[in-house]
Amino acid sequence: MNDEEKEIISRTKGLIDELKSISENNGIGNSPSEYKIITEVFLYKFLNDKFLYEVRKVDDKLAKLEKTRDVEKALEDMKDNYDFLLLKLNPDTAKLKVEHLISYLFAYKNDNDFYKLFDETLIDIANFNIDIFSVRTGGKEKIRLFSGISQHITETSKKNNFARAIIDKLVEFSFENLFKQKYDAFAIIFEYLVKDYNKDFGKYAEYYTPNSIARIIARILVKDDEKVENVTVYDPSAGSRNIGISSCTPNR
């Protein structure tokens, strides 16, 4: 792992710590509600930045723009061509409307009912991508990626400030450099993300593939300058208890 990769991981852990601090300040630190908030917000930030990274790869004009804000402004001005742009994206990239972007929410953060806009945005993203990005139950029912975050704050008077504190942290951070790395840093990041939950039982590792196993799987699925296809990897830790998640990311 080079110095840049270490720096990216360190900054990402810092973002997680700041989000947890916001939860702590609102009286829900280390609670099931905090876990739901942190994971939804973290995923939203990831999907937002991945979208902005991928649209540059499929549009020549966007590719020439160096600053993220310039890309966001160009998307706002695209109008009729926007739907065509979405069709050009890889199916593994969540499709976002302009009003879904974090920069859009940030621009409206001083609205009286900002927390409602935040929740509605998350839910609309989930609905807009539900055919590809959703969890299916045993009865084939689709469970949305997002359900909103303000519901976890009991006092209505605190909801706006809570949502504003979250969006302030998200707009300051960027995953862009992480997408350029071949190293599977997400295994380390995901482990850090969930490490404080279910610790009362001493078995938090049951929620995800441990980093040591994830690194081995990543080496099997991702090789420099070599395309890997039709490979099946058995993850001995997946499926333990109620949740089994493989934290390796084979797509680069």
Contacts in CASP RR format, 6 or more apart in sequence:
PFRMAT RR
TARGET T0000
AUTHOR 0000-0000-0000
METHOD contacts of the structure
MODEL  1
MNDEEKEIISRTKGLIDELKSISENNGIGNSPSEYKIITEVFLYKFLNDK
FLYEVRKVDDKLAKLEKTRDVEKALEDMKDNYDFLLLKLNPDTAKLKVEH
LISYLFAYKNDNDFYKLFDETLIDIANFNIDIFSVRTGGKEKIRLFSGIS
QHITETSKKNNFARAIIDKLVEFSFENLFKQKYDAFAIIFEYLVKDYNKD
FGKYAEYYTPNSIARIIARILVKDDEKVENVTVYDPSAGSRNIGISSCTP
NR
1 183 0 8 1.000
1 185 0 8 1.000
4 177 0 8 1.000
4 181 0 8 1.000
5 181 0 8 1.000
5 183 0 8 1.000
5 185 0 8 1.000
8 177 0 8 1.000
8 178 0 8 1.000
8 181 0 8 1.000
8 185 0 8 1.000
9 185 0 8 1.000
9 188 0 8 1.000
9 189 0 8 1.000
11 173 0 8 1.000
12 173 0 8 1.000
12 175 0 8 1.000
12 178 0 8 1.000
12 185 0 8 1.000
12 189 0 8 1.000
12 192 0 8 1.000
13 189 0 8 1.000
13 192 0 8 1.000
15 42 0 8 1.000
15 45 0 8 1.000
15 169 0 8 1.000
15 173 0 8 1.000
16 38 0 8 1.000
16 42 0 8 1.000
16 189 0 8 1.000
16 192 0 8 1.000
16 193 0 8 1.000
18 169 0 8 1.000
19 37 0 8 1.000
19 38 0 8 1.000
19 41 0 8 1.000
19 42 0 8 1.000
19 166 0 8 1.000
19 169 0 8 1.000
20 29 0 8 1.000
20 34 0 8 1.000
20 38 0 8 1.000
20 196 0 8 1.000
22 162 0 8 1.000
22 165 0 8 1.000
22 166 0 8 1.000
22 169 0 8 1.000
23 29 0 8 1.000
23 31 0 8 1.000
23 33 0 8 1.000
23 34 0 8 1.000
23 37 0 8 1.000
23 38 0 8 1.000
24 30 0 8 1.000
25 165 0 8 1.000
26 153 0 8 1.000
26 158 0 8 1.000
26 162 0 8 1.000
28 34 0 8 1.000
28 37 0 8 1.000
28 152 0 8 1.000
28 153 0 8 1.000
30 196 0 8 1.000
30 197 0 8 1.000
33 152 0 8 1.000
34 152 0 8 1.000
35 194 0 8 1.000
35 197 0 8 1.000
36 147 0 8 1.000
36 149 0 8 1.000
36 152 0 8 1.000
37 149 0 8 1.000
37 152 0 8 1.000
38 193 0 8 1.000
39 193 0 8 1.000
39 194 0 8 1.000
40 122 0 8 1.000
40 145 0 8 1.000
40 146 0 8 1.000
40 147 0 8 1.000
40 148 0 8 1.000
40 149 0 8 1.000
41 149 0 8 1.000
41 166 0 8 1.000
41 170 0 8 1.000
42 193 0 8 1.000
43 145 0 8 1.000
43 146 0 8 1.000
44 102 0 8 1.000
44 122 0 8 1.000
44 125 0 8 1.000
44 146 0 8 1.000
44 170 0 8 1.000
45 102 0 8 1.000
45 170 0 8 1.000
45 173 0 8 1.000
45 175 0 8 1.000
46 175 0 8 1.000
47 94 0 8 1.000
47 96 0 8 1.000
47 125 0 8 1.000
48 96 0 8 1.000
48 100 0 8 1.000
48 101 0 8 1.000
48 102 0 8 1.000
48 170 0 8 1.000
49 174 0 8 1.000
49 175 0 8 1.000
49 176 0 8 1.000
49 179 0 8 1.000
50 93 0 8 1.000
50 94 0 8 1.000
50 175 0 8 1.000
50 179 0 8 1.000
51 89 0 8 1.000
51 93 0 8 1.000
51 94 0 8 1.000
51 95 0 8 1.000
51 96 0 8 1.000
51 101 0 8 1.000
52 68 0 8 1.000
52 71 0 8 1.000
52 72 0 8 1.000
52 101 0 8 1.000
52 176 0 8 1.000
53 175 0 8 1.000
53 176 0 8 1.000
53 179 0 8 1.000
54 89 0 8 1.000
54 90 0 8 1.000
54 93 0 8 1.000
55 62 0 8 1.000
55 71 0 8 1.000
55 75 0 8 1.000
55 85 0 8 1.000
55 89 0 8 1.000
56 62 0 8 1.000
56 63 0 8 1.000
56 65 0 8 1.000
56 71 0 8 1.000
57 63 0 8 1.000
58 85 0 8 1.000
58 88 0 8 1.000
58 89 0 8 1.000
59 85 0 8 1.000
59 88 0 8 1.000
61 74 0 8 1.000
62 71 0 8 1.000
62 74 0 8 1.000
62 75 0 8 1.000
65 71 0 8 1.000
65 74 0 8 1.000
68 174 0 8 1.000
68 176 0 8 1.000
69 103 0 8 1.000
72 98 0 8 1.000
72 101 0 8 1.000
72 103 0 8 1.000
72 104 0 8 1.000
75 82 0 8 1.000
75 85 0 8 1.000
75 98 0 8 1.000
75 101 0 8 1.000
76 98 0 8 1.000
78 85 0 8 1.000
82 97 0 8 1.000
82 98 0 8 1.000
86 95 0 8 1.000
89 95 0 8 1.000
91 132 0 8 1.000
92 132 0 8 1.000
92 251 0 8 1.000
94 125 0 8 1.000
94 129 0 8 1.000
94 132 0 8 1.000
94 133 0 8 1.000
95 128 0 8 1.000
95 129 0 8 1.000
96 125 0 8 1.000
96 128 0 8 1.000
97 124 0 8 1.000
97 128 0 8 1.000
98 104 0 8 1.000
99 121 0 8 1.000
100 121 0 8 1.000
100 124 0 8 1.000
100 125 0 8 1.000
100 128 0 8 1.000
102 167 0 8 1.000
102 170 0 8 1.000
102 171 0 8 1.000
103 171 0 8 1.000
105 114 0 8 1.000
105 117 0 8 1.000
105 118 0 8 1.000
105 121 0 8 1.000
105 167 0 8 1.000
106 167 0 8 1.000
106 168 0 8 1.000
106 171 0 8 1.000
108 114 0 8 1.000
108 117 0 8 1.000
109 163 0 8 1.000
109 164 0 8 1.000
109 167 0 8 1.000
109 168 0 8 1.000
110 164 0 8 1.000
111 117 0 8 1.000
112 160 0 8 1.000
113 160 0 8 1.000
114 160 0 8 1.000
114 163 0 8 1.000
114 164 0 8 1.000
115 150 0 8 1.000
115 153 0 8 1.000
115 159 0 8 1.000
115 160 0 8 1.000
115 162 0 8 1.000
115 163 0 8 1.000
116 150 0 8 1.000
118 148 0 8 1.000
118 149 0 8 1.000
118 150 0 8 1.000
118 163 0 8 1.000
118 166 0 8 1.000
118 167 0 8 1.000
119 148 0 8 1.000
119 149 0 8 1.000
119 150 0 8 1.000
119 151 0 8 1.000
122 146 0 8 1.000
122 147 0 8 1.000
122 148 0 8 1.000
122 149 0 8 1.000
123 144 0 8 1.000
123 146 0 8 1.000
123 147 0 8 1.000
123 148 0 8 1.000
125 145 0 8 1.000
125 146 0 8 1.000
126 133 0 8 1.000
126 134 0 8 1.000
126 144 0 8 1.000
126 145 0 8 1.000
126 146 0 8 1.000
126 147 0 8 1.000
127 144 0 8 1.000
129 145 0 8 1.000
130 142 0 8 1.000
130 144 0 8 1.000
133 145 0 8 1.000
134 142 0 8 1.000
134 143 0 8 1.000
134 144 0 8 1.000
134 145 0 8 1.000
135 142 0 8 1.000
135 143 0 8 1.000
135 145 0 8 1.000
136 142 0 8 1.000
136 143 0 8 1.000
137 143 0 8 1.000
149 162 0 8 1.000
149 163 0 8 1.000
149 166 0 8 1.000
150 159 0 8 1.000
150 162 0 8 1.000
150 163 0 8 1.000
153 159 0 8 1.000
153 162 0 8 1.000
178 185 0 8 1.000
178 186 0 8 1.000
182 222 0 8 1.000
182 224 0 8 1.000
182 252 0 8 1.000
184 214 0 8 1.000
184 215 0 8 1.000
184 218 0 8 1.000
184 222 0 8 1.000
184 248 0 8 1.000
184 249 0 8 1.000
186 247 0 8 1.000
186 249 0 8 1.000
187 209 0 8 1.000
187 211 0 8 1.000
187 214 0 8 1.000
187 215 0 8 1.000
187 218 0 8 1.000
187 247 0 8 1.000
187 248 0 8 1.000
188 211 0 8 1.000
190 208 0 8 1.000
190 245 0 8 1.000
190 247 0 8 1.000
191 208 0 8 1.000
191 210 0 8 1.000
191 211 0 8 1.000
191 247 0 8 1.000
194 204 0 8 1.000
194 207 0 8 1.000
194 208 0 8 1.000
195 204 0 8 1.000
196 204 0 8 1.000
197 204 0 8 1.000
197 207 0 8 1.000
198 204 0 8 1.000
198 206 0 8 1.000
198 207 0 8 1.000
205 237 0 8 1.000
206 240 0 8 1.000
206 241 0 8 1.000
206 243 0 8 1.000
207 243 0 8 1.000
207 244 0 8 1.000
207 245 0 8 1.000
208 243 0 8 1.000
208 244 0 8 1.000
208 245 0 8 1.000
208 247 0 8 1.000
209 217 0 8 1.000
209 235 0 8 1.000
209 237 0 8 1.000
209 238 0 8 1.000
209 244 0 8 1.000
209 245 0 8 1.000
209 246 0 8 1.000
209 247 0 8 1.000
209 248 0 8 1.000
210 237 0 8 1.000
211 247 0 8 1.000
213 235 0 8 1.000
213 236 0 8 1.000
213 237 0 8 1.000
214 246 0 8 1.000
214 247 0 8 1.000
214 248 0 8 1.000
217 233 0 8 1.000
217 235 0 8 1.000
217 246 0 8 1.000
217 248 0 8 1.000
218 248 0 8 1.000
218 249 0 8 1.000
218 250 0 8 1.000
220 228 0 8 1.000
220 231 0 8 1.000
220 233 0 8 1.000
221 228 0 8 1.000
221 231 0 8 1.000
221 233 0 8 1.000
221 248 0 8 1.000
221 250 0 8 1.000
222 228 0 8 1.000
222 248 0 8 1.000
222 250 0 8 1.000
222 252 0 8 1.000
228 250 0 8 1.000
235 246 0 8 1.000
237 244 0 8 1.000
238 244 0 8 1.000
238 245 0 8 1.000
238 246 0 8 1.000
END
